[in-house]
């Protein structure tokens, strides 16, 4: 796959853990599955709607997959699409931007730009 940036939706406490510890072992579902679930830019909206509907205090992190090397595996998941999965803890050093989950006027997820601001 040629995508070099993928996205992880995090709860407020999960983002705090990542920033404070400099590493994130994963959400409960990640730990149970043995890898950290990620989404491409085109998959993030559906991930948000399917797995985080109605939740508040959500954040999104843009992750440089190239920085993670062989820990990233592209695997078939929802709807037969390839999703990036990280088979290692996520280091803060691979996060190129993060911000609160925000949507635009039509409800579409606004991805953080690489300056760390949503938008």
SVG drawing of the C-alpha trace seen along z (x, -y; Angstrom):
<svg xmlns="http://www.w3.org/2000/svg" viewBox="-25 -24 36 35">
<polyline fill="none" stroke="black" stroke-width="0.4" points="0.0,0.0 1.2,-3.5 -0.6,-5.3 2.0,-6.7 -0.4,-8.3 -3.1,-6.5 -5.4,-7.6 -6.2,-6.3 -9.3,-7.5 -8.6,-7.8 -10.6,-8.6 -9.4,-11.5 -7.7,-9.2 -6.1,-7.2 -4.6,-10.4 -3.4,-11.4 -1.7,-8.1 0.0,-8.4 1.3,-11.9 2.3,-11.3 4.0,-7.9 5.2,-8.6 3.7,-5.3 0.2,-3.7 -0.3,0.0 -3.7,-0.1 -7.4,-0.4 -9.1,2.7 -10.1,4.0 -6.6,3.5 -5.1,5.5 -7.7,8.2 -7.0,8.5 -3.2,8.3 -2.7,5.2 -3.6,1.5 -6.5,0.9 -5.9,-2.1 -7.8,-3.6 -6.8,-5.4 -8.2,-8.9 -10.9,-7.3 -11.9,-4.8 -11.8,-7.1 -15.3,-8.4 -16.9,-5.0 -14.7,-3.8 -15.9,-6.8 -19.6,-6.2 -19.4,-2.4 -17.3,-2.2 -17.5,-5.6 -21.1,-6.8 -22.5,-8.9 -19.2,-9.1 -17.7,-12.4 -14.1,-13.5 -12.7,-11.8 -9.4,-12.7 -7.8,-11.6 -4.1,-11.0 -2.3,-11.1 0.4,-8.4 3.4,-8.2 3.3,-4.5 6.7,-4.7 8.2,-5.4 6.8,-2.1 8.4,0.0 7.6,3.7 5.2,3.3 2.6,2.2 0.6,4.9 -2.2,4.2 -4.9,6.7 -8.4,7.4 -11.0,6.1 -14.4,4.4 -16.1,4.9 -13.0,6.7 -11.0,3.5 -7.3,3.4 -6.7,1.7 -3.4,0.8 -2.8,2.6 0.2,1.9 1.7,5.0 3.6,3.0 2.9,0.2 2.3,-3.1 5.1,-5.6 4.3,-9.3 7.3,-9.9 5.3,-8.4 2.3,-10.7 2.6,-13.7 -0.5,-15.5 -3.5,-15.1 -6.5,-17.0 -10.1,-16.7 -12.5,-14.8 -14.4,-17.5 -16.9,-17.4 -17.7,-19.9 -21.2,-21.3 -22.3,-18.1 -21.1,-15.8 -17.9,-14.7 -14.9,-14.0 -12.2,-16.7 -8.8,-15.1 -5.9,-16.8 -3.4,-18.5 0.3,-17.9 0.7,-21.1 -1.3,-19.4 -4.5,-21.3 -7.8,-19.8 -8.9,-21.1"/>
</svg>
